[in-house]
């Protein structure tokens, strides 16, 4: 396309770069109806050439990402070089996490996911014109982050993408909240992988898996005296999690499970940038980035006296709320497709009735439930396609044709009692002649190891992979349930 004619009027000029004539026409008409002027380019090369010509006015640059040869990011880089004050609005039909992070890290003013409402585009352009004199700094666009559990194009997940990008460029602590089963750790990992700390360690810790007596020492480390052969005493520091992470990212899953003493240590780290190991005479600097998650509302825990109010307020500075999968069902298909494709080398697909079934579900167990369903269905399938029946069986974990029906609970209880009796007799016969108290002391633990896994697994699946509901049904604390599930490798 020929270069646009120079416009001498002071009216703001909006440049449109897109190879789709229909998009260019509709945008141009809408923008000019607002009293603005436009210049249209059908490829990146002509736009880049025009950006180098300072005589051609440009107040806002609106460009598609996917163009015939060079892409929209190339246009953006040329704009940064020649016109650092011009705000850039990106358009894309692929609103994925990678695009969002590239756009936000590059300080692109806004990005629009096609198909978008023209009102949204005009609103973004109006805001860009108002802020067009602020300089923009160019950054490297070369990054790639496949996150299957974070896929989606819904407005809700797009907002999460924006927040991930903002958090990746910030040193503030990040609080990630969401329902049981939501991909909270995937969000934390995405923040780390797109930050300047990407080459440093990403250390994830689940407090409920560490005994309370050892947790504080594991968190801050401890100093102890050593005496050499020459009776010379020296202090040695056993490095804790805060030291091991170095300049990387420390991710604390379910931060509410931290005991109050460790909560105060964490608050000290966030406020003062240092920590005090046990029995150490001096503090140590903390150089890492802290990200925490919680499936419970911390404000509610503060009111119950179970969480430090000062730490809660500190963590609320930068919060990312991950929406439920049920509130963005349109994303479930994209996630399911990605999971199915990775289940086998040759890949798998989900048939039409299976896709319809996925959209009908509420997914109370969120992405974890969807993942377990697809992966279990893929394992049981003999072909390369999953239908509604495959997914339905995987979701319940049962095949009704292979399960005998019980006529009454009393009969079942008799059979269960007989099974326990047979197990005990078999166990005693194997250890006949053993009088060790330690040997007999393991009997109950061995029995639990037999009966607990199927109980926990079946109830967890029945309650649609909801840990909170499972813990409540069993009368267990959620941290206790998490320990048991990790022990038996139940997910």
Phi, psi and omega in degrees: 000143180293157181293144180292150178289146179294137181251120185270343182291151180286355179301133180305143181246128179252124176268135179242124179240109181198143181267004177261110183304323182295319178295314180300316183295312183293320178295316182298314180299315182294318181291315181292333176293342178270006179086012179261167177252158182225156168225133187245136177232138182264357179208163183290324186299314181292325178293317180296319178298319181289327179298330180284346180266103184293348180282346182266117184287140176210121180255330177217137179248119178247115184226142172285155178278314183271108179236164189306313183245274175285151183263180182295332177292330175294320176297318180297318179297320178295323178294318177301322183289316187261331185219073185296346181267356183274119177290146185241134175243122180264143173243139179207147173267359183236083183277066182262176183295321181300315180296317181298317181293316177302314183295314184288321179292330178279001180061032171299138186297318181198157170227142185245131180266122179286145353282135181245160177281133180301330178297321178294320179296315180295322178296318179296320180294318178301316179294321180296319179298321181294335183244022190288350181266005178273125182293149179242139181259131181283151177223172179285134182264357189275089172211153180215129183221090176288118179229088185303322184283352180250011181293155176151159179234006181292154177304327182294316181284332175298322177295323176296319177303315180298318181292324176299315180297318179295317181294326181295334180261010183243152175262359180289149174297149184241132175251121178252122181238157180170177183284166173303132177092350178287153185281062183293319179292328177296323177296314179299317179297320180296321177299312181298313186291343179250013178258176176289353180264010189304329181272357179266170183296147169245107187253116181253134181225137176248104186306326184293347179269357180245135181299145183300325182293332183259347190298314183295319178294322178293330183284309185258347184085177179208151178255145177214153183273139175238141179246124181280177178298334180269015179064026177267125182268139178218153181264128178245137181256124171273114187290133177264188182300322182295332177273323182296329184289339178059235178261018180270209184242130175257116179253118180256109180278134183055067184299336180294344179279355177290135174294160186302323181298322179283327175302319180292324176296319179295320178299320178298319179299315183289325183275321188247349180071026179210169179214159183242107178296158177301136175060020179260139181281349184220155179280162178236141181288145174252124186246006184268186178243133183257126173234133179232161176227159176202135174264001177245151180284117185295327179298322178295322180291328176297316180296330179276356181078018183258357180215143183292125183295326180291320178293321179300315180294324180293323182283341182281355183300316180228099185242136176244117179263115179275122183289157177291151177294330178295336180271357179217055187301333180298338179279340184299323181295317181295319178295315181298318179300316181294319180293317180296320182295335183267356184287333180221158181300317182278356178081161177225157176233161180250124184287169187303316181291330176292322179293320178295320179297319180300317181291337181280341186279152178274337179054058179295335176271007175059210187297327178299318179295317179298316180298312180299320181296311182295316183292321178292321178295321181294322179295319183281341185284145178261351181246198181249019180221144179248129177253183184298321181294320177301313183290322180296315178297318181294326182292325180268337183074013184229146170242106188303334183289337185256008183246118178293140181276136178271138180278341180190154183292330182296318178297318179296319181295324177297314180296322179294317179297320178296321179297320178295318180298316179296320179298317182295314180298319179296318180295316181294323180294327179289334182248025181297134180090356179269123182249006182295126177297325180295321180296314180287334179293345180268356186301312183295319179298320180294322178294317178298323180295339178274315189266333183293314183304311179294326178296310182295316183296315183292316180294320179300316179290320180298325180267023173058043172063032179261108184295319182299315180293322179295315179298318180296319181295323182275346183075028180251154170289147184297326178293324177295317178298318180299320179298316181294319181293323177292321179300317183265007178056050178258127177218000000 
